[in-house]
Amino acid sequence: MLRVGDLTPGVAAALLARHGLALHRVEADAPIPGSFWGEPEAGLIGPNVYVRDDTPVHSMLHEACHLLVLPPERRAAVHTDATDSVEEEDATCYLQILLADALPGVGRARLMADMDAWGYSFRLGSTRAWFEQDADDARTWLAARGLLPG
């Protein structure tokens, strides 16, 4: 599983900053603020994403994308749990796969494999199958809100 500490320094923070989010690195073994799943999973509070070096990259992207799919007024109030619908969750998963291509050494294929290894579950059995064959609703949801990367 690819971890935040495996990334070239600064690339993840730069990606999130392009989308109006701030990435905060937490010291090893320190609690991660706003982590829904607990350490080492990423946390979120407002427009801030918290990670440690041992945080999986898919977790960092997933939590960041939860914030990106929210309207600004909801984003500002988020603490730990950002989802209130299946549609938002699906859009989050789809968007994190797309954003993985913007991280050198990650890419969508690697991210989808890590998502499967972590235990994401999709009715077609794998992240890749869902993304390629069953994610029309997520794509439509993101497109309607202008959130698909150009």
Secondary structure, DSSP 8 states (H G I E B T S, - for coil): --BGGGS-TTHHHHHHHHTT-EEEE--TTS--TTBSS-TTS-EEETTEEEE-TTSBHHHHHHHHHHHHTS-HHHHTT-BS----SHHHHHHHHHHHHHHHTTSTT-HHHHHHHHHHHHT---TTSSHHHHHHHS-HHHHHHHHHTT-S--
